[in-house]
Amino acid sequence: MAKFTDYHLRDEIYRALDDIHFNEPTPVQARLIPVVMQGRSVVGQSQTGSGKTHTFLLPIFQHLDLEKEQVQAVITTPSRELAQQIYQAAKQIADHFAEGEQPRIGLYVGGTDKNRQVQQLKSSQPQIVIGTPGRIKDLYETGSLNIHTARTLVVDEADMTLDMGFLNEVDAIAGAMPEDLQMLVFSATIPQKLEPFLKKYLNNPVIEEIPAETVISPTIQNVLMDTKGKAKDELIFNLLTMGNPYMALVFTNTKERARELARQLKERGLKVAEIHGGIQPRERRRTMQKIQHLDYQYVVATDLAARGIDIPGVSLVINDGIPNDLEFFVHRVGRTGRNGASGLAITLYTPDEDAKVTEVENLGVKFEPMTLSKGELKPVADRRRRTQRTKSTKKLDPTMIGMVKKKKKNVKPGYKHRIKSEIEKDARYKKRVEDRQQQRSKRKANKTK
């Protein structure tokens, strides 16, 4: 079994890992960190929660030349929230370096003060750049951000970058860098439209596909529920209130549906957070902060807005219908049942979605058909006993089939207590980091007096 000590990292990095209780590398870390440390380019196919952030951050910090005041690594990610998460992870490592030697990290995303960033870059360049493709490209093209000195480019969530139309910006960023660039691409899937970009910049890369059975918890119960003509809003409200979920996450296919469903639930008295493309960036950041602090018990979200965002303590996921892209089904369900806790995922469908249900089942998902009766979930006969099963002619990606296969496992009770304990532990850690930062600020202030 691999250990972090096998990688001969800086002492500061080991202290950072100890501080967040990272004792053993995840499968994606064990496979790729040694390769990245060698300077090889990599394509890593893995899901949210697999530990890929530290897969690229640890080698980047290990290879930093602290004496060079120039950009040495650039990390792009398609959403502001994902960029913020990576920035916080990077800051946590940087905080363990000695005062005056801490690596400089720049966060550059849309919706922030560009002029202020330009002024700051005139005085000093960051050694690690993290941000969204559009803002990084803008700062480079105006001559403010000198990314041409970077030796490493990380493209995180590459398929999502493609879906959101940011691949041209990433292409421009990569084109500004040296020919011997080390590129690290991480993606849940490798769409065909992404392949020309990969061939353009990657020369004989190491390609690793991490099976999702190492990511998706085997403790998730997948329930399938026929709406039977009932109003979805009422059914979802009843499902959300039939028990007392620690955190419930409802996924919709469009931002319009998310907005309408959230409005209906709020009118029924639930305190609901919304995460979708119709929410302004500043408001989305505030909402995410409130969710992280457990100010909301119910969250309504779209796939692209919420993908990759770490929402702690999700014990219930409800799918407001089958997603058009089956990949999103895997992402949705994988939000619950983490860290060995049990999780419940309920997928609503209408008769006209029967073919989509069959496609999900062909991926290896085993649904338990149920209905809601008198506030309780009760088993019902499989839909295939009552209707003619629709055969799907869609060719399924074999990698996706592996994404959802998992072993049966007995689910132990007490998951709410375990979730609460994990979140409290995380809160204590964040408080320690905040206290240390305040102490450092006081010491620096005293030195300047």
C-alpha positions in Angstrom: 0.0 0.0 0.0 1.4 3.4 -1.0 2.1 6.1 1.5 2.7 9.8 1.1 6.2 9.3 2.6 7.1 7.3 -0.5 7.1 10.6 -2.5 9.9 12.3 -0.5 8.1 15.6 -0.3 9.0 18.9 1.5 8.5 18.8 5.2 6.1 21.7 4.9 3.9 19.6 2.6 3.9 16.7 5.1 2.8 19.0 7.9 0.0 20.3 5.7 -1.2 16.7 5.0 -1.0 15.8 8.7 -3.1 18.9 9.5 -6.0 17.7 7.3 -5.6 14.0 8.4 -4.5 12.8 5.0 -2.7 9.6 6.0 -2.8 7.5 2.8 -3.1 8.5 -0.9 -6.3 7.8 -2.7 -6.1 5.5 -5.8 -5.8 8.4 -8.2 -3.1 10.0 -6.0 -1.2 6.7 -5.7 -1.2 6.1 -9.5 -0.5 9.6 -10.7 1.6 11.6 -8.1 4.8 9.6 -8.9 4.2 10.1 -12.7 3.6 13.9 -12.3 6.6 14.2 -10.1 8.7 12.9 -13.0 7.5 15.8 -15.1 5.3 13.6 -17.4 2.1 14.9 -18.9 -1.0 13.2 -17.7 -4.7 12.5 -18.6 -6.5 11.4 -15.4 -10.0 10.2 -15.8 -11.6 10.3 -12.3 -14.7 11.5 -10.6 -15.4 14.2 -8.0 -14.2 13.2 -4.6 -11.3 11.1 -5.9 -8.6 13.3 -4.5 -7.4 14.7 -7.8 -6.8 18.2 -6.4 -3.9 17.1 -4.2 -2.8 14.8 -7.1 -1.6 18.0 -8.9 -1.1 20.4 -6.0 1.5 18.2 -4.1 3.9 17.9 -7.1 3.4 21.6 -8.0 4.4 22.7 -4.4 7.3 20.2 -4.4 8.8 21.6 -7.6 8.3 25.3 -6.8 11.4 27.4 -7.0 10.7 29.8 -4.1 13.5 32.1 -5.2 11.9 32.8 -8.6 9.3 35.5 -8.5 7.5 34.4 -11.6 4.5 32.2 -12.6 5.5 28.6 -12.5 2.1 26.8 -12.6 -1.3 27.6 -13.9 -4.5 25.8 -12.9 -7.7 26.4 -14.9 -11.2 25.3 -13.8 -14.5 26.0 -15.5 -16.4 27.5 -12.5 -15.6 30.2 -9.9 -16.6 27.9 -7.1 -14.2 25.1 -8.2 -11.4 27.7 -8.5 -12.1 28.9 -4.9 -12.0 25.4 -3.6 -8.7 24.7 -5.2 -7.4 28.0 -4.0 -8.3 27.2 -0.4 -6.6 23.8 -0.7 -3.5 25.5 -2.1 -3.5 28.1 0.7 -3.7 25.4 3.3 -0.4 23.9 2.0 1.2 27.4 1.6 0.4 28.3 5.2 2.8 25.6 6.5 5.8 27.3 4.8 7.9 29.6 7.0 6.9 33.3 7.1 8.5 35.2 4.3 8.9 31.9 2.2 5.2 31.2 1.6 4.4 30.6 -2.1 2.4 33.4 -3.6 -0.9 32.1 -5.0 -3.2 34.2 -7.2 -6.9 33.6 -7.6 -8.4 35.1 -10.8 -12.0 34.5 -11.7 -14.8 36.3 -13.4 -17.1 38.6 -11.3 -14.1 40.0 -9.4 -12.4 43.4 -9.6 -10.2 43.1 -12.7 -8.6 46.6 -12.4 -7.5 45.8 -8.8 -5.9 42.6 -10.0 -4.1 44.4 -12.8 -2.6 46.9 -10.2 -1.5 44.1 -7.9 0.2 42.2 -10.7 2.3 45.3 -11.6 4.1 45.0 -8.3 4.5 41.2 -8.1 3.6 38.0 -10.1 2.1 34.9 -8.3 4.0 31.7 -8.5 0.8 29.6 -8.7 -2.1 30.9 -10.8 -5.6 29.5 -10.1 -8.7 30.7 -12.0 -11.3 30.5 -14.7 -10.0 30.4 -18.3 -11.6 33.7 -19.4 -10.1 35.8 -16.7 -6.7 34.2 -16.9 -6.7 34.8 -20.7 -7.8 38.4 -20.3 -5.0 39.2 -17.8 -2.4 37.5 -20.0 -3.5 39.3 -23.2 -3.4 42.7 -21.5 0.2 42.0 -20.5 -0.6 41.9 -16.8 -0.2 38.2 -16.0 3.0 36.6 -17.3 1.9 33.0 -17.7 4.5 32.4 -20.4 7.0 31.5 -17.7 4.9 28.6 -16.4 6.1 25.1 -16.9 3.0 23.3 -15.7 -0.6 23.7 -16.8 -3.5 21.9 -15.1 -6.8 21.7 -16.9 -9.3 20.6 -14.2 -12.8 19.2 -15.2 -11.8 19.3 -18.9 -15.2 17.9 -20.1 -17.1 20.5 -18.1 -14.7 23.1 -19.6 -15.7 21.9 -23.0 -19.4 21.8 -22.1 -19.4 25.4 -20.9 -17.6 26.7 -24.0 -14.2 27.6 -22.4 -12.0 25.3 -24.4 -10.9 28.1 -26.8 -9.7 30.2 -23.8 -7.7 27.2 -22.4 -6.2 26.7 -25.9 -5.0 30.3 -25.9 -3.5 29.9 -22.4 -1.7 26.7 -23.4 -0.5 28.3 -26.6 1.2 31.1 -24.6 3.4 28.6 -22.7 6.7 26.9 -23.5 6.9 23.9 -25.9 8.1 21.6 -23.2 5.0 22.3 -21.1 3.8 19.7 -18.6 0.1 19.4 -19.0 -2.1 17.7 -16.4 -5.7 17.1 -17.6 -8.3 15.8 -15.3 -11.8 14.9 -16.5 -14.7 12.7 -15.6 -15.1 11.6 -19.2 -13.1 12.2 -22.4 -15.6 13.4 -25.0 -14.6 13.0 -28.6 -14.6 16.8 -29.1 -11.9 17.1 -26.5 -9.5 14.8 -28.3 -8.1 17.3 -30.8 -7.1 19.6 -28.0 -5.4 16.8 -26.2 -3.5 15.6 -29.3 -2.4 19.2 -29.9 -0.6 19.7 -26.6 0.1 16.3 -25.2 3.0 14.2 -26.4 2.8 10.6 -25.3 1.0 11.4 -22.0 0.3 8.9 -19.3 -3.4 8.0 -19.4 -5.0 6.6 -16.3 -8.6 5.8 -15.8 -9.6 5.5 -12.1 -12.6 3.2 -11.7 -15.4 5.0 -10.0 -16.0 2.1 -7.6 -13.2 3.7 -5.6 -15.1 6.9 -5.5 -18.8 6.1 -5.4 -19.9 4.8 -2.0 -21.4 1.3 -1.9 -23.7 2.5 0.8 -26.1 4.4 -1.5 -29.6 3.1 -1.8 -31.0 4.0 -5.3 -34.8 4.4 -5.3 -36.9 4.7 -8.5 -40.3 6.4 -8.2 -43.0 6.7 -10.8 -44.7 10.1 -10.4 -48.0 8.5 -11.6 -49.3 11.8 -12.8 -48.8 13.5 -9.5 -47.4 17.0 -9.4 -43.7 16.8 -8.9 -43.4 19.8 -6.7 -45.8 18.3 -4.1 -44.1 14.9 -4.3 -40.6 16.4 -3.8 -41.9 18.4 -0.8 -43.3 15.3 0.7 -40.1 13.4 0.1 -38.0 16.2 1.7 -40.2 16.3 4.8 -40.9 12.6 5.3 -37.9 12.3 7.6 -35.2 14.7 8.7 -32.3 14.6 6.2 -29.1 16.1 7.4 -28.8 17.8 4.0 -31.0 17.2 1.0 -29.9 18.1 -2.5 -32.4 18.2 -5.4 -31.1 18.2 -8.9 -33.0 19.7 -11.9 -32.1 19.6 -15.6 -32.5 23.4 -16.2 -32.1 26.6 -14.3 -35.7 27.6 -15.1 -36.9 24.4 -13.4 -34.6 24.9 -10.4 -35.9 28.5 -10.0 -39.5 27.4 -10.1 -39.1 24.4 -7.8 -37.2 26.5 -5.2 -40.0 29.0 -5.3 -42.6 26.3 -4.7 -40.7 24.8 -1.8 -40.1 28.2 -0.2 -43.8 29.0 -0.4 -44.4 25.8 1.5 -42.2 27.0 4.3 -38.8 25.3 3.5 -35.6 27.3 3.7 -34.1 26.5 0.3 -30.8 27.5 -1.3 -30.5 27.8 -5.0 -27.4 27.0 -7.1 -27.8 27.5 -10.8 -26.7 29.7 -13.7 -29.5 32.2 -13.1 -27.9 33.3 -9.8 -25.4 36.2 -10.0 -21.8 35.1 -9.1 -21.5 37.2 -6.0 -24.8 35.8 -4.7 -23.8 32.2 -5.6 -20.6 32.7 -3.5 -22.6 33.9 -0.5 -25.1 31.1 -0.9 -22.2 28.5 -1.0 -20.7 30.0 2.1 -24.0 29.7 3.9 -24.4 26.1 2.7 -21.0 25.2 4.0 -22.0 26.7 7.4 -25.1 24.5 7.4 -27.5 27.5 7.2 -29.6 25.5 4.7 -31.0 22.0 5.0 -32.4 22.0 1.4 -30.5 22.8 -1.8 -31.9 23.0 -5.3 -29.3 22.9 -8.0 -28.5 22.3 -11.7 -25.7 20.0 -12.7 -23.2 22.4 -14.3 -23.5 24.9 -11.4 -23.1 22.3 -8.7 -20.7 19.8 -10.2 -17.4 19.5 -8.3 -18.6 21.6 -5.4 -18.1 19.9 -2.1 -21.3 20.1 -0.1 -20.8 18.3 3.3 -23.3 16.0 4.9 -25.6 15.3 2.0 -27.8 12.4 3.2 -30.5 12.6 0.5 -30.4 13.3 -3.2 -33.5 13.7 -5.3 -33.4 13.6 -9.1 -36.2 15.7 -10.6 -36.2 13.4 -13.6 -33.5 11.6 -15.5 -30.7 13.9 -16.7 -30.2 14.1 -20.5 -26.5 13.3 -20.1 -26.2 10.0 -18.1 -22.8 11.1 -16.8 -24.6 13.6 -14.6 -26.6 10.8 -13.0 -23.4 9.4 -11.6 -22.3 12.8 -10.3 -25.7 13.4 -8.7 -25.9 10.1 -6.8 -22.2 10.4 -5.8 -23.0 13.4 -3.7 -24.4 11.3 -0.9 -23.1 8.2 0.9 -19.6 9.6 1.5 -17.0 8.5 4.1 -18.8 5.2 4.7 -22.1 6.9 5.7 -25.4 5.7 4.2 -27.1 7.7 1.6 -30.5 7.7 -0.2 -30.9 8.7 -3.8 -34.5 9.0 -5.2 -35.0 9.3 -8.9 -38.4 10.5 -10.1 -39.5 9.5 -13.6 -42.6 9.7 -15.8 -43.7 6.9 -18.3 -42.2 8.8 -21.2 -38.7 8.5 -19.5 -38.8 4.7 -19.4 -36.1 4.4 -22.1 -33.8 6.7 -20.1 -34.4 4.6 -17.0 -33.4 1.5 -19.0 -30.2 3.2 -20.1 -29.2 4.0 -16.5 -29.9 0.4 -15.6 -27.7 -0.8 -18.4 -24.9 1.1 -16.7 -25.2 -1.3 -13.8 -27.4 0.8 -11.5 -29.9 -1.4 -9.6 -33.0 0.6 -8.7 -35.4 -0.3 -5.9 -38.9 0.6 -7.2 -40.8 2.4 -4.4 -43.7 4.6 -3.8 -44.5 7.2 -1.1 -47.4 6.1 1.1 -48.5 7.7 4.3 -45.1 9.4 4.7 -43.1 6.3 4.1 -41.2 4.7 1.2 -42.8 1.3 0.4 -41.7 -1.2 -2.3 -43.8 -1.7 -5.4 -43.6 -4.1 -8.3 -40.9 -3.5 -10.9 -42.2 -1.4 -13.8 -41.1 -4.1 -16.3 -43.7 -6.5 -14.9 -46.4 -4.1 -16.0 -45.1 -2.5 -19.2 -43.1 -3.6 -22.2 -39.5 -2.7 -21.6 -38.0 -0.4 -24.1 -34.7 -1.5 -25.5 -32.0 1.1 -25.9 -30.0 1.2 -29.0 -27.6 3.8 -27.6 -24.1 2.6 -27.4 -22.9 3.0 -23.9 -19.4 4.1 -22.9 -17.8 1.1 -21.2 -16.0 3.5 -18.8 -19.3 4.7 -17.6 -20.4 1.2 -16.9 -17.4 0.8 -14.6 -18.3 4.1 -12.9 -21.4 2.7 -11.2 -20.5 -0.9 -10.4 -20.1 -1.5 -6.8 -20.2 -4.2 -4.2 -23.2 -4.7 -1.8 -22.4 -3.7 1.7 -24.4 -3.6 4.9 -25.3 -0.1 6.0 -24.7 0.6 9.6 -27.0 3.0 11.5 -25.9 6.3 13.1 -24.9 8.0 9.8 -26.2 11.3 11.0 -24.0 11.2 14.0 -21.0 10.3 11.8 -21.8 13.1 9.3 -22.1 15.6 12.2 -18.8 14.4 13.7 -17.0 14.8 10.4 -18.3 18.3 9.8 -17.5 19.4 13.3 -13.9 18.0 12.9 -13.6 20.0 9.6 -14.9 23.1 11.4 -12.3 22.7 14.1 -9.6 22.4 11.5 -10.7 25.6 9.7 -10.8 27.4 13.0 -7.2 26.4 13.7 -6.1 27.7 10.3 -8.0 31.0 10.9 -6.4 31.4 14.3 -2.9 30.8 12.9 -3.5 33.3 10.1 -4.6 35.9 12.7 -1.6 35.2 14.8 0.7 35.6 11.8 -1.0 38.9 10.9 -0.5 40.2 14.4 3.2 39.2 14.4 3.8 41.0 11.0 1.9 44.1 12.3 4.2 44.2 15.4 7.3 43.9 13.3 6.3 46.9 11.2 5.8 49.1 14.3 
